[in-house]
Amino acid sequence: MMAQPRDKTKQAQVIDDNLKRVYQDMLKEDVPDRFLTLLEQLKEQEQGDAGQLNGVSAEPESRRSK
């Protein structure tokens, strides 16, 4: 009966090791081009939004100090 907890511990360690290996492999992969394109579009949109404000606070009127 003592072998069962050890088996579960060993199984848990094998699962943990495999998950860590898969995660490390994913970290080494390049970011997909589509995702990079979307990030660039977002950056351009944020820069455009900031330029349109021309010094006007983006904070809602209710939050501005009077």
C-alpha angles and dihedrals in degrees: 000000000000091000093068097068090046091051090051091048091049091047091049090051092050090050091047092050092049093049091050091050093050091048092050090049091052091051089058093054120100119251108259115257091236091058092048090051091051091049091051091050090051091049091051091048092051091049090049092049091050091050092051093056093065095194096321112133114252088208115106115256091245090062098044116104113243 
